[in-house]
């Protein structure tokens, strides 16, 4: 999963881009929910605990514009620090959601992993059967004309449309629906690995696994091994598209973390005294809904990012060979073999064939000096 680690690289990952709206929303929710609990009273302000510190902040807020400015700067510093922590956890969250590090054995998580894998296998078989039912005319291959009955069904025969006659509106609508179902099934199959042994329990992991499988099946190159060298060969347009895709993925991952943190903090705050449990519960439920929506959006962003990575490898794989001094393949069959050898070369294992040599082209010959041609006036004078 080298493409996941590559999400954290690039010049667009400046610290100013890491301060998302989720940080300010999180702080606003926490402050509003904790206000009844930390509100200054005569008894609490007399002690030396957290309430006394809140009383000091309240006195500071009444100190004028300069004090309010100091509180605003303090809030920005806290939001920035929390944003940096959440940004550092974004890539580990993606690796966790990819499912590559989930245990396959054990009593707690392993049964859920096996259940998710079985569900993915069932969905893949169903989508494969649906994607293979398309007929030559774009329909699903079955005769579904109006009034048509199967051979084993009882009832009087019904008239079929004559050959060459335009289909009825109902038949055309059914064909369009069948074609839509087939296209949707093929799009979902595009996000699943071809080989079942590469199947992962999560949507994000299968999207990366399917992309890696397509690249290796087409070029024989492992993108995770060739990515560090490939990044240096991108032009500005390709680099900009990759940075846009990675920024979108990381932004949604950070917002997902903020939503999860908001839910956890709201549940913890609801158990405090002098805090109303109903507002905290409503915010927690809203945070769960937002987290689910962000998880779906994160999957869509990962799908778009893997498409961009696959297109970048397809466009620059010859330049990748040339940058490493590796001989270019002659045809598509040799491309897969050359890609496997090149992957083994990058992996520092004994996989490259001994007969593969690096033949450097000869240096260009020095240009021969050319004698100046006489001008037309000089030619006329000579005559």
C-alpha positions as CSV (number, residue, x, y, z in Angstrom):
1,X,0.0,0.0,0.0
2,X,2.7,2.5,-1.0
3,X,0.0,4.7,-2.5
4,X,-1.4,5.3,1.0
5,X,1.9,6.4,2.4
6,X,2.4,8.7,-0.7
7,X,-0.7,10.6,0.4
8,X,1.3,12.3,3.1
9,X,3.9,13.6,0.7
10,X,3.9,16.6,-1.6
11,X,4.3,20.4,-1.3
12,X,0.6,20.9,-0.7
13,X,0.8,19.4,2.8
14,X,1.6,22.7,4.5
15,X,0.6,23.2,8.1
16,X,-1.9,25.9,7.1
17,X,-3.8,23.4,5.1
18,X,-4.1,21.0,8.1
19,X,-6.3,23.4,10.1
20,X,-9.8,22.2,9.0
21,X,-13.2,23.4,10.0
22,X,-13.6,20.2,12.0
23,X,-11.2,21.5,14.6
24,X,-13.2,24.7,15.2
25,X,-16.5,22.8,15.2
26,X,-15.1,20.3,17.7
27,X,-13.9,23.1,20.1
28,X,-17.2,25.0,19.7
29,X,-19.2,21.9,20.7
30,X,-17.0,21.1,23.6
31,X,-17.1,24.7,25.0
32,X,-20.9,24.8,24.6
33,X,-21.5,21.5,26.3
34,X,-19.0,22.2,29.1
35,X,-20.4,25.7,29.8
36,X,-22.9,24.6,32.5
37,X,-20.2,22.4,34.2
38,X,-17.4,24.9,34.2
39,X,-19.6,28.0,34.8
40,X,-18.0,30.1,37.6
41,X,-19.8,30.1,40.9
42,X,-18.9,31.5,44.3
43,X,-18.0,28.0,45.7
44,X,-16.0,26.8,42.7
45,X,-14.0,30.0,42.3
46,X,-12.7,29.8,45.8
47,X,-10.8,26.5,45.2
48,X,-7.7,25.7,43.3
49,X,-9.1,23.1,40.9
50,X,-10.2,23.3,37.2
51,X,-13.2,25.6,38.1
52,X,-10.8,28.2,39.6
53,X,-8.8,28.2,36.3
54,X,-12.0,28.7,34.4
55,X,-12.9,31.6,36.7
56,X,-9.5,33.2,35.9
57,X,-10.3,32.8,32.2
58,X,-13.7,34.4,32.8
59,X,-12.1,37.3,34.6
60,X,-9.6,37.6,31.7
61,X,-12.5,37.8,29.2
62,X,-13.9,40.8,31.1
63,X,-10.6,42.6,30.9
64,X,-11.2,44.4,27.6
65,X,-10.2,44.0,23.9
66,X,-6.7,43.0,24.6
67,X,-7.8,40.2,26.9
68,X,-10.3,38.9,24.3
69,X,-7.5,39.0,21.7
70,X,-5.3,36.9,23.9
71,X,-8.2,34.4,24.4
72,X,-8.7,34.3,20.6
73,X,-5.0,33.6,20.0
74,X,-5.1,30.9,22.6
75,X,-8.1,29.2,20.9
76,X,-6.2,29.3,17.5
77,X,-3.1,27.8,19.1
78,X,-5.2,25.0,20.6
79,X,-7.1,24.4,17.3
80,X,-3.8,24.3,15.4
81,X,-2.2,21.9,17.9
82,X,-5.2,19.5,17.7
83,X,-5.2,19.8,13.9
84,X,-1.6,18.8,13.7
85,X,-2.3,15.7,15.9
86,X,-5.3,14.7,13.8
87,X,-3.3,15.3,10.6
88,X,-0.6,12.9,11.9
89,X,-3.3,10.3,12.5
90,X,-4.9,10.6,9.1
91,X,-2.6,8.2,7.2
92,X,-2.7,5.6,10.0
93,X,-6.5,5.8,9.9
94,X,-6.4,5.1,6.1
95,X,-4.2,2.1,6.7
96,X,-6.6,0.9,9.3
97,X,-9.6,1.4,7.1
98,X,-7.7,-0.4,4.3
99,X,-7.8,-3.5,6.4
100,X,-4.3,-4.7,5.6
101,X,-3.3,-4.7,9.3
102,X,-6.5,-6.3,10.7
103,X,-5.8,-9.7,12.4
104,X,-7.1,-12.8,10.8
105,X,-6.8,-14.8,14.0
106,X,-8.1,-14.1,17.4
107,X,-11.3,-14.0,19.4
108,X,-12.3,-10.3,19.1
109,X,-11.6,-8.8,15.7
110,X,-10.9,-11.9,13.6
111,X,-14.5,-13.2,13.4
112,X,-15.6,-9.8,12.2
113,X,-12.9,-9.8,9.6
114,X,-13.9,-13.2,8.3
115,X,-17.5,-12.2,8.2
116,X,-16.7,-9.1,6.2
117,X,-14.6,-11.2,3.8
118,X,-17.4,-13.7,3.3
119,X,-19.8,-10.9,2.6
120,X,-17.3,-9.4,0.0
121,X,-17.1,-12.8,-1.7
122,X,-20.9,-13.1,-1.9
123,X,-21.2,-9.6,-3.3
124,X,-18.5,-10.2,-5.9
125,X,-20.1,-13.4,-7.1
126,X,-23.5,-11.7,-7.4
127,X,-22.0,-8.7,-9.3
128,X,-20.1,-11.0,-11.6
129,X,-23.2,-12.9,-12.5
130,X,-25.1,-9.7,-13.1
131,X,-22.3,-8.2,-15.2
132,X,-22.2,-11.2,-17.5
133,X,-25.9,-11.2,-18.4
134,X,-25.8,-8.4,-20.9
135,X,-27.1,-9.3,-24.4
136,X,-25.8,-8.1,-27.7
137,X,-28.5,-5.5,-27.9
138,X,-27.5,-3.9,-24.6
139,X,-30.3,-5.7,-22.7
140,X,-29.8,-8.3,-19.9
141,X,-30.1,-11.2,-22.4
142,X,-33.6,-12.3,-21.4
143,X,-36.7,-11.8,-23.5
144,X,-38.8,-9.5,-21.4
145,X,-41.2,-8.1,-24.0
146,X,-44.7,-7.2,-22.9
147,X,-46.9,-10.2,-22.3
148,X,-44.2,-12.8,-23.1
149,X,-44.4,-16.0,-21.1
150,X,-41.9,-18.7,-20.5
151,X,-42.2,-22.0,-22.2
152,X,-43.3,-23.8,-19.0
153,X,-45.9,-21.2,-17.9
154,X,-49.6,-21.9,-18.4
155,X,-51.9,-19.5,-20.2
156,X,-52.8,-18.5,-23.7
157,X,-50.0,-17.5,-26.0
158,X,-49.5,-13.8,-26.4
159,X,-48.5,-11.8,-29.5
160,X,-44.8,-10.8,-29.8
161,X,-43.6,-7.7,-31.5
162,X,-42.8,-8.3,-35.2
163,X,-39.2,-8.4,-36.2
164,X,-37.9,-4.9,-36.9
165,X,-40.8,-3.3,-35.0
166,X,-39.9,-0.6,-32.5
167,X,-40.1,-1.8,-28.9
168,X,-42.9,-0.7,-26.7
169,X,-42.2,2.0,-24.1
170,X,-42.4,-0.6,-21.3
171,X,-39.9,-2.9,-23.0
172,X,-37.6,0.0,-23.7
173,X,-37.8,1.1,-20.0
174,X,-37.0,-2.4,-18.8
175,X,-34.0,-2.7,-21.2
176,X,-32.7,0.7,-19.9
177,X,-33.1,-0.5,-16.3
178,X,-31.3,-3.7,-17.1
179,X,-28.4,-1.9,-18.8
180,X,-28.2,0.5,-15.8
181,X,-27.9,-2.4,-13.4
182,X,-25.2,-4.1,-15.6
183,X,-23.2,-0.9,-15.8
184,X,-23.5,-0.3,-12.0
185,X,-22.4,-3.9,-11.4
186,X,-19.3,-3.5,-13.6
187,X,-18.4,-0.3,-11.9
188,X,-18.5,-2.0,-8.5
189,X,-16.5,-4.9,-9.9
190,X,-13.9,-2.5,-11.0
191,X,-13.3,-1.7,-7.4
192,X,-12.7,-5.3,-6.3
193,X,-9.6,-7.3,-7.0
194,X,-9.8,-10.0,-9.6
195,X,-8.2,-12.7,-7.5
196,X,-10.1,-13.7,-4.3
197,X,-6.9,-14.2,-2.4
198,X,-6.3,-10.4,-2.7
199,X,-9.7,-9.5,-1.3
200,X,-9.8,-7.3,1.8
201,X,-12.6,-6.7,4.3
202,X,-13.0,-3.0,3.6
203,X,-14.0,-0.9,0.6
204,X,-10.9,1.3,0.8
205,X,-8.6,-1.6,0.9
206,X,-10.2,-3.3,-2.0
207,X,-10.0,-0.1,-4.1
208,X,-6.2,0.0,-3.6
209,X,-5.9,-3.8,-4.1
210,X,-7.9,-3.6,-7.4
211,X,-5.7,-0.7,-8.6
212,X,-2.5,-2.6,-7.8
213,X,-3.8,-5.7,-9.5
214,X,-4.7,-3.9,-12.7
215,X,-1.3,-2.2,-12.9
216,X,0.5,-5.4,-12.2
217,X,-1.6,-7.3,-14.7
218,X,-1.1,-4.7,-17.4
219,X,2.5,-3.7,-16.9
220,X,3.9,-6.2,-14.3
221,X,5.0,-3.2,-12.2
222,X,4.3,-3.0,-8.4
223,X,3.2,0.6,-7.9
224,X,4.2,0.6,-4.3
225,X,7.9,-0.1,-5.2
226,X,8.1,2.1,-8.3
227,X,6.2,5.1,-6.7
228,X,9.2,6.9,-5.2
229,X,11.0,7.0,-8.6
230,X,7.8,7.6,-10.5
231,X,6.9,10.7,-8.4
232,X,10.1,12.4,-9.7
233,X,9.0,12.0,-13.3
234,X,5.6,13.6,-13.2
235,X,5.0,16.9,-15.0
236,X,3.2,19.8,-13.4
237,X,-0.3,18.8,-14.6
238,X,0.0,15.2,-13.3
239,X,1.5,16.3,-10.1
240,X,-1.3,18.9,-9.6
241,X,-4.0,16.2,-10.2
242,X,-2.3,13.8,-7.7
243,X,-2.0,16.5,-5.1
244,X,-5.6,17.5,-5.5
245,X,-6.7,13.9,-5.1
246,X,-4.5,13.2,-2.1
247,X,-5.6,16.5,-0.4
248,X,-9.3,15.5,-0.8
249,X,-8.6,12.0,0.7
250,X,-6.7,13.4,3.6
251,X,-9.2,16.2,4.2
252,X,-12.0,13.7,4.5
253,X,-10.0,11.4,6.7
254,X,-9.2,14.3,9.1
255,X,-12.9,15.3,9.2
256,X,-13.8,11.7,9.9
257,X,-11.4,11.8,12.8
258,X,-12.9,15.0,14.1
259,X,-16.4,13.5,13.9
260,X,-15.4,10.4,15.8
261,X,-13.6,12.5,18.5
262,X,-16.7,14.7,18.8
263,X,-18.9,11.7,19.4
264,X,-16.5,10.2,22.0
265,X,-16.1,13.5,23.9
266,X,-19.9,14.2,23.9
267,X,-20.5,10.7,25.4
268,X,-17.9,11.4,28.0
269,X,-19.3,14.9,28.8
270,X,-22.8,13.5,29.2
271,X,-21.7,11.7,32.4
272,X,-20.6,14.8,34.1
273,X,-22.7,16.5,36.7
274,X,-24.4,19.9,35.9
275,X,-24.3,18.9,32.2
276,X,-27.6,18.2,30.3
277,X,-27.4,14.7,28.8
278,X,-30.0,15.5,26.0
279,X,-27.9,18.1,24.1
280,X,-24.8,15.9,24.4
281,X,-26.8,12.9,23.1
282,X,-28.2,14.8,20.2
283,X,-24.7,16.0,19.2
284,X,-23.4,12.5,19.5
285,X,-26.1,11.1,17.2
286,X,-25.5,13.9,14.7
287,X,-21.8,13.1,14.9
288,X,-22.4,9.5,14.1
289,X,-24.5,10.4,11.0
290,X,-21.8,12.8,9.8
291,X,-19.1,10.2,10.4
292,X,-21.0,7.7,8.3
293,X,-21.5,10.2,5.5
294,X,-17.8,11.1,5.7
295,X,-16.8,7.4,5.5
296,X,-18.8,7.0,2.3
297,X,-17.3,10.2,0.9
298,X,-13.8,9.0,1.9
299,X,-14.4,5.8,-0.1
300,X,-15.4,7.9,-3.2
301,X,-12.3,10.0,-2.8
302,X,-10.1,6.9,-2.6
303,X,-11.7,5.5,-5.8
304,X,-11.0,8.8,-7.6
305,X,-7.4,8.9,-6.3
306,X,-6.6,5.3,-7.3
307,X,-7.9,6.1,-10.8
308,X,-5.5,9.0,-11.0
309,X,-2.6,6.9,-9.8
310,X,-3.4,4.2,-12.3
311,X,-3.6,6.8,-15.1
312,X,-0.2,8.3,-14.0
313,X,1.5,4.8,-14.1
314,X,0.0,4.1,-17.5
315,X,1.3,7.4,-18.9
316,X,4.8,7.3,-17.3
317,X,5.8,3.7,-17.2
318,X,8.1,4.0,-20.2
319,X,9.7,7.0,-18.6
320,X,10.1,5.0,-15.4
321,X,12.2,2.4,-17.3
322,X,14.3,5.1,-19.0
323,X,15.0,6.9,-15.7
324,X,16.3,3.6,-14.2
325,X,18.3,2.7,-17.3
326,X,16.2,-0.4,-17.9
327,X,15.6,-1.6,-21.4
328,X,12.1,-0.9,-22.8
329,X,9.9,-3.9,-23.6
330,X,9.2,-4.6,-27.2
331,X,5.5,-5.6,-26.9
332,X,2.7,-6.0,-24.4
333,X,3.7,-9.6,-23.6
334,X,7.2,-8.6,-22.9
335,X,5.9,-5.6,-20.9
336,X,4.5,-7.8,-18.2
337,X,7.8,-9.9,-18.0
338,X,9.9,-6.7,-18.0
339,X,7.8,-5.2,-15.4
340,X,8.1,-8.2,-13.1
341,X,11.9,-8.1,-13.6
342,X,12.0,-4.4,-12.9
343,X,9.9,-4.8,-9.8
344,X,12.3,-7.5,-8.5
345,X,15.2,-5.2,-9.3
346,X,13.5,-2.4,-7.2
347,X,12.7,-4.9,-4.4
348,X,16.4,-5.8,-4.1
349,X,15.8,-9.5,-4.6
350,X,17.3,-12.0,-7.1
351,X,14.4,-11.9,-9.5
352,X,16.0,-10.1,-12.5
353,X,17.2,-12.4,-15.3
354,X,21.0,-12.5,-15.7
355,X,20.7,-12.0,-19.5
356,X,19.1,-8.6,-19.0
357,X,21.8,-6.0,-19.7
358,X,21.8,-2.2,-19.7
359,X,22.8,-1.2,-23.2
360,X,23.6,2.4,-23.4
361,X,23.1,4.1,-26.8
362,X,26.3,5.5,-28.3
363,X,26.9,9.2,-27.9
364,X,25.9,11.3,-30.8
365,X,28.6,12.0,-33.4
366,X,30.2,15.4,-33.5
367,X,28.6,17.6,-36.2
368,X,30.8,18.0,-39.3
369,X,31.9,21.5,-40.1
370,X,30.0,22.9,-43.1
371,X,31.7,25.2,-45.6
372,X,29.7,28.4,-46.2
373,X,27.8,28.5,-49.5
374,X,28.5,31.4,-51.8
375,X,25.8,34.1,-52.0
376,X,23.9,34.5,-55.3
377,X,25.7,37.7,-56.0
378,X,29.1,36.0,-55.7
379,X,27.9,33.2,-58.0
380,X,26.9,35.8,-60.7
381,X,30.2,37.6,-60.4
382,X,32.1,34.3,-60.9
383,X,30.1,33.7,-64.1
